[in-house]
Amino acid sequence: MIKHPVYGISAPEKGWVPAPRYVLRRNRVLKLLEPLSRGRLLEIGCGAGALLYDLSSMGFLIEAVETSSIARDIASYINRGNRRVAVHRNIKNNWKGAFDYVLALEVLEHIEDDVSALREWWNCLKFCGHMLLSVPAHPERWNASDEWGGHFRRYERTGLREILEQTGFDIVHMECYGFPLANLIEPFRALYRAPQLKQLLSSQGRHGQRAYSDISGVERSLEKRLYPLQANWLGTKVMQFFCYLQVIFSDTDWGNGFLALCKKR
Protein backbone atom coordinates (compact mmCIF):
# COMPACT_ATOMS: atom_id res chain seq x y z
CA MET A 1 0.00 0.00 0.00
CA ILE A 2 1.05 3.59 -0.63
CA LYS A 3 -0.05 6.62 1.36
CA HIS A 4 -0.06 9.88 -0.60
CA PRO A 5 -0.40 13.27 1.16
CA VAL A 6 -3.08 14.47 -1.30
CA TYR A 7 -4.69 11.28 -2.62
CA GLY A 8 -4.72 9.18 0.55
CA ILE A 9 -4.17 5.44 0.55
CA SER A 10 -3.86 3.30 -2.57
CA ALA A 11 -3.26 -0.40 -3.18
CA PRO A 12 -1.77 -0.81 -6.67
CA GLU A 13 -0.84 -4.39 -5.81
CA LYS A 14 -4.60 -5.03 -5.62
CA GLY A 15 -5.28 -3.05 -8.80
CA TRP A 16 -6.79 -0.02 -7.03
CA VAL A 17 -5.58 3.57 -7.24
CA PRO A 18 -7.56 6.77 -6.61
CA ALA A 19 -9.18 8.11 -9.79
CA PRO A 20 -9.28 11.90 -10.25
CA ARG A 21 -13.02 12.17 -9.58
CA TYR A 22 -12.56 10.14 -6.38
CA VAL A 23 -9.80 12.56 -5.32
CA LEU A 24 -12.07 15.56 -5.95
CA ARG A 25 -14.90 13.96 -3.96
CA ARG A 26 -12.59 12.80 -1.16
CA ASN A 27 -11.28 16.33 -0.75
CA ARG A 28 -14.76 17.72 -0.20
CA VAL A 29 -15.99 14.85 1.99
CA LEU A 30 -13.09 15.19 4.42
CA LYS A 31 -13.52 18.98 4.54
CA LEU A 32 -17.25 18.67 5.29
CA LEU A 33 -16.72 16.07 8.02
CA GLU A 34 -13.67 17.66 9.64
CA PRO A 35 -15.54 20.22 11.83
CA LEU A 36 -18.12 17.68 13.03
CA SER A 37 -17.78 15.85 16.33
CA ARG A 38 -16.42 12.31 16.11
CA GLY A 39 -18.71 9.35 16.62
CA ARG A 40 -19.91 6.07 15.21
CA LEU A 41 -20.08 6.05 11.40
CA LEU A 42 -21.59 3.71 8.83
CA GLU A 43 -20.44 3.81 5.22
CA ILE A 44 -22.80 2.20 2.73
CA GLY A 45 -21.03 0.85 -0.37
CA CYS A 46 -17.49 1.55 0.80
CA GLY A 47 -15.90 0.23 -2.43
CA ALA A 48 -12.15 -0.20 -2.02
CA GLY A 49 -12.34 1.18 1.52
CA ALA A 50 -9.70 3.88 1.08
CA LEU A 51 -11.97 6.49 2.65
CA LEU A 52 -12.47 4.22 5.66
CA TYR A 53 -8.73 4.49 6.25
CA ASP A 54 -8.96 8.31 6.21
CA LEU A 55 -12.03 8.46 8.43
CA SER A 56 -10.61 6.11 11.04
CA SER A 57 -7.46 8.27 11.13
CA MET A 58 -9.72 11.25 11.87
CA GLY A 59 -11.13 9.43 14.90
CA PHE A 60 -14.40 7.92 13.67
CA LEU A 61 -15.42 4.41 14.76
CA ILE A 62 -16.58 2.73 11.56
CA GLU A 63 -18.78 -0.05 10.27
CA ALA A 64 -18.93 -0.44 6.50
CA VAL A 65 -21.17 -2.36 4.11
CA GLU A 66 -20.07 -3.58 0.68
CA THR A 67 -22.07 -6.16 -1.28
CA SER A 68 -19.40 -6.68 -3.96
CA SER A 69 -17.05 -9.46 -2.89
CA ILE A 70 -14.25 -8.01 -5.06
CA ALA A 71 -14.52 -4.56 -3.50
CA ARG A 72 -14.98 -6.02 -0.01
CA ASP A 73 -11.75 -7.98 -0.39
CA ILE A 74 -9.81 -4.81 -1.26
CA ALA A 75 -11.46 -2.83 1.56
CA SER A 76 -10.59 -5.55 4.07
CA TYR A 77 -7.01 -5.62 2.76
CA ILE A 78 -6.54 -1.86 3.01
CA ASN A 79 -7.98 -1.77 6.53
CA ARG A 80 -6.49 -5.00 7.85
CA GLY A 81 -5.43 -4.76 11.47
CA ASN A 82 -7.44 -1.56 12.01
CA ARG A 83 -9.63 -2.09 15.06
CA ARG A 84 -11.64 1.04 14.30
CA VAL A 85 -12.97 -0.42 11.00
CA ALA A 86 -15.18 -3.45 10.31
CA VAL A 87 -16.37 -4.34 6.79
CA HIS A 88 -19.60 -6.34 6.32
CA ARG A 89 -21.61 -7.69 3.41
CA ASN A 90 -25.02 -6.43 4.58
CA ILE A 91 -26.67 -4.02 6.98
CA LYS A 92 -27.18 -5.67 10.39
CA ASN A 93 -30.55 -5.95 12.09
CA ASN A 94 -29.26 -4.39 15.31
CA TRP A 95 -28.06 -1.18 13.63
CA LYS A 96 -31.37 0.68 13.97
CA GLY A 97 -30.63 4.05 15.55
CA ALA A 98 -27.01 3.05 16.13
CA PHE A 99 -24.96 5.61 14.17
CA ASP A 100 -24.09 9.27 14.43
CA TYR A 101 -23.23 9.37 10.72
CA VAL A 102 -24.14 7.50 7.54
CA LEU A 103 -22.09 7.95 4.35
CA ALA A 104 -23.34 6.78 0.96
CA LEU A 105 -21.04 8.05 -1.80
CA GLU A 106 -21.94 7.18 -5.40
CA VAL A 107 -24.32 4.45 -4.19
CA LEU A 108 -27.92 5.69 -4.50
CA GLU A 109 -27.84 5.74 -8.31
CA HIS A 110 -27.15 1.97 -8.28
CA ILE A 111 -30.38 1.23 -6.37
CA GLU A 112 -33.67 0.99 -8.27
CA ASP A 113 -35.85 2.00 -5.30
CA ASP A 114 -33.86 4.96 -4.02
CA VAL A 115 -36.59 6.12 -1.61
CA SER A 116 -36.64 2.78 0.22
CA ALA A 117 -32.84 2.86 0.46
CA LEU A 118 -32.88 6.33 1.98
CA ARG A 119 -35.49 5.23 4.53
CA GLU A 120 -33.33 2.25 5.49
CA TRP A 121 -30.31 4.50 5.99
CA TRP A 122 -32.48 6.95 7.98
CA ASN A 123 -33.33 4.08 10.32
CA CYS A 124 -29.64 3.44 11.00
CA LEU A 125 -29.10 6.99 12.30
CA LYS A 126 -29.53 8.25 15.82
CA PHE A 127 -31.92 11.14 16.38
CA CYS A 128 -30.37 14.25 14.76
CA GLY A 129 -27.65 12.10 13.19
CA HIS A 130 -26.11 13.18 9.88
CA MET A 131 -25.97 11.57 6.45
CA LEU A 132 -23.46 12.59 3.78
CA LEU A 133 -24.53 11.54 0.30
CA SER A 134 -23.06 11.92 -3.18
CA VAL A 135 -24.68 11.13 -6.53
CA PRO A 136 -23.91 11.80 -10.21
CA ALA A 137 -25.55 14.97 -11.51
CA HIS A 138 -27.68 15.92 -14.52
CA PRO A 139 -29.74 13.27 -16.36
CA GLU A 140 -28.98 14.92 -19.70
CA ARG A 141 -25.33 13.89 -19.26
CA TRP A 142 -26.23 10.18 -19.18
CA ASN A 143 -23.53 8.22 -21.02
CA ALA A 144 -21.88 4.82 -21.48
CA SER A 145 -20.17 5.05 -18.09
CA ASP A 146 -23.58 5.18 -16.40
CA GLU A 147 -24.76 2.18 -18.40
CA TRP A 148 -21.54 0.29 -17.73
CA GLY A 149 -21.71 1.03 -14.00
CA GLY A 150 -25.29 -0.22 -13.65
CA HIS A 151 -26.79 3.14 -12.75
CA PHE A 152 -30.54 3.62 -12.71
CA ARG A 153 -30.45 7.43 -12.87
CA ARG A 154 -28.60 10.69 -12.43
CA TYR A 155 -30.02 13.49 -10.28
CA GLU A 156 -30.89 17.16 -10.50
CA ARG A 157 -30.60 19.37 -7.42
CA THR A 158 -34.36 19.86 -7.03
CA GLY A 159 -35.21 16.16 -7.36
CA LEU A 160 -32.49 15.15 -4.92
CA ARG A 161 -33.67 17.71 -2.39
CA GLU A 162 -37.26 16.46 -2.73
CA ILE A 163 -36.52 12.79 -2.05
CA LEU A 164 -34.23 13.67 0.88
CA GLU A 165 -36.93 15.79 2.49
CA GLN A 166 -39.55 13.14 1.68
CA THR A 167 -37.56 10.49 3.55
CA GLY A 168 -37.07 12.50 6.74
CA PHE A 169 -33.91 14.55 6.21
CA ASP A 170 -33.24 18.26 6.54
CA ILE A 171 -30.53 19.46 4.18
CA VAL A 172 -27.70 21.22 6.00
CA HIS A 173 -25.50 21.75 2.96
CA MET A 174 -25.65 20.86 -0.73
CA GLU A 175 -23.04 21.53 -3.40
CA CYS A 176 -22.15 20.50 -6.92
CA TYR A 177 -18.60 19.17 -7.05
CA GLY A 178 -16.05 18.32 -9.71
CA PHE A 179 -16.08 21.35 -12.01
CA PRO A 180 -14.17 21.64 -14.25
CA LEU A 181 -11.85 18.62 -14.09
CA ALA A 182 -14.48 15.89 -13.64
CA ASN A 183 -16.49 17.38 -16.52
CA LEU A 184 -13.45 17.25 -18.78
CA ILE A 185 -12.64 13.65 -17.86
CA GLU A 186 -16.20 12.27 -18.14
CA PRO A 187 -16.45 12.12 -21.98
CA PHE A 188 -13.14 10.26 -22.21
CA ARG A 189 -14.27 7.74 -19.60
CA ALA A 190 -17.48 7.23 -21.57
CA LEU A 191 -15.47 6.55 -24.74
CA TYR A 192 -13.34 4.06 -22.85
CA ARG A 193 -16.38 2.27 -21.40
CA ALA A 194 -18.48 2.19 -24.58
CA PRO A 195 -16.71 -0.83 -26.21
CA GLN A 196 -16.81 -2.72 -22.91
CA LEU A 197 -20.52 -2.01 -22.59
CA LYS A 198 -21.19 -3.13 -26.17
CA GLN A 199 -19.31 -6.39 -25.61
CA LEU A 200 -21.14 -7.01 -22.34
CA LEU A 201 -24.58 -6.43 -23.83
CA SER A 202 -23.86 -8.63 -26.86
CA SER A 203 -22.61 -11.52 -24.72
CA GLN A 204 -24.75 -11.35 -21.56
CA GLY A 205 -27.51 -8.84 -22.18
CA ARG A 206 -28.79 -6.51 -19.47
CA HIS A 207 -28.41 -9.18 -16.78
CA GLY A 208 -24.65 -9.00 -17.14
CA GLN A 209 -24.57 -5.37 -16.10
CA ARG A 210 -24.85 -6.37 -12.46
CA ALA A 211 -21.33 -7.77 -12.66
CA TYR A 212 -20.01 -4.42 -13.87
CA SER A 213 -22.01 -2.60 -11.19
CA ASP A 214 -20.22 -4.73 -8.59
CA ILE A 215 -16.79 -3.69 -9.84
CA SER A 216 -17.55 -0.13 -10.96
CA GLY A 217 -16.20 1.33 -7.71
CA VAL A 218 -12.89 -0.53 -7.86
CA GLU A 219 -12.14 -1.16 -11.56
CA ARG A 220 -9.10 1.01 -12.28
CA SER A 221 -7.46 -0.49 -15.38
CA LEU A 222 -7.23 2.89 -17.13
CA GLU A 223 -6.44 4.91 -14.02
CA LYS A 224 -3.68 2.55 -12.94
CA ARG A 225 -1.83 3.21 -16.19
CA LEU A 226 -2.11 6.97 -15.75
CA TYR A 227 -1.55 7.10 -11.98
CA PRO A 228 2.27 7.59 -12.13
CA LEU A 229 1.62 10.88 -13.97
CA GLN A 230 -1.13 11.85 -11.54
CA ALA A 231 1.04 11.06 -8.50
CA ASN A 232 4.25 12.83 -9.54
CA TRP A 233 5.08 16.33 -8.28
CA LEU A 234 3.49 18.19 -11.19
CA GLY A 235 0.43 15.95 -11.30
CA THR A 236 -0.13 16.45 -7.58
CA LYS A 237 0.12 20.23 -7.88
CA VAL A 238 -2.36 20.20 -10.77
CA MET A 239 -4.79 18.06 -8.77
CA GLN A 240 -4.49 20.36 -5.75
CA PHE A 241 -5.35 23.29 -8.01
CA PHE A 242 -8.48 21.54 -9.32
CA CYS A 243 -9.51 20.57 -5.76
CA TYR A 244 -9.32 24.27 -4.88
CA LEU A 245 -11.07 25.36 -8.08
CA GLN A 246 -14.10 23.10 -7.59
CA VAL A 247 -14.90 24.90 -4.33
CA ILE A 248 -15.23 28.22 -6.16
CA PHE A 249 -17.93 26.73 -8.39
CA SER A 250 -19.62 24.52 -5.76
CA ASP A 251 -22.69 26.79 -5.51
CA THR A 252 -23.32 26.45 -9.24
CA ASP A 253 -24.67 23.34 -10.96
CA TRP A 254 -21.69 23.14 -13.30
CA GLY A 255 -20.04 20.05 -11.81
CA ASN A 256 -21.03 16.45 -12.50
CA GLY A 257 -21.88 15.32 -8.99
CA PHE A 258 -23.90 16.49 -5.97
CA LEU A 259 -22.83 16.26 -2.34
CA ALA A 260 -25.51 16.66 0.34
CA LEU A 261 -25.00 16.81 4.08
CA CYS A 262 -28.33 16.11 5.78
CA LYS A 263 -29.66 15.83 9.32
CA LYS A 264 -32.22 13.28 10.47
CA ARG A 265 -35.38 14.86 11.80
C-alpha positions, 0 to 999 in steps of 0.5 A: 500500500502507498499513502499519498499526502493528497490522494490518501491510501492506494493499493496498486498491488490489488489493482486499485488507485484513486481516480481523479473524480474520487480525489475531488470527492474525497477532498470535499468529503473530508472537509465537510466532516472535519468540523463535526464531532467524532462518533460512530459512522456507517459507510454504505457501499465503501468500495475499495475502503480507502476512505475508511482508512482516512475516516478512522485516522480522523477518529471515527469508529466505523462499520462499512457495508459492501455487497461486492465481494471483489470490492470487499476484499480490497477494503478488508485488505486496506484496513487490515489490522485496524480495530476502528474499521469493520467491513460487512456484506449487509446491513445488520438488524441491530443497527437501527438508531445506532450511528451518528453518521451515515455515508453513501457516496456514489451508491444511490444511483445503483439502487432501483428503489432509491426512496426505500434505500434512503429510509433504510439508511435513515433508520440506521441513524440516531436522532439528529444524526447526519448523512453525507450523500453523493450522486452523479448529476444531470440526467442529460449527461447520461452516457456509457459510463452510467450504463456500464456502471449499472446506474438507474439514474442521475439526479438534479438538485431539485429532485435530490432535495425532494426525495431527501426531504420526503424520507425525513432529512433536513438538508444542512448543505448541498453543493455541486462538485467536480467542475471543471476537471471531472467534466473534462474527464467524463467524456473520455471515460465514456469513450473508454467504457463504450466498447466494454458495454457493447461487448457485455450487452452482446454476450450477456444482455442486461443481466450481465450489467450487475457484474459491472455494477459490482466492480464499478467502484474498484475497476481502475485499469485505465487509471492505474496506467495513468496514476504515475503521472497523476502522483508525480510532483506536477500531477499532484500540484495540478490536482491540488489546483483543481480541488481548490477550483471546484470549491469556487464553483460549488454553488453552481450546478456546473459540476457532474456530482452532488454532495448533500450533508443532511440531518435526520429529523 
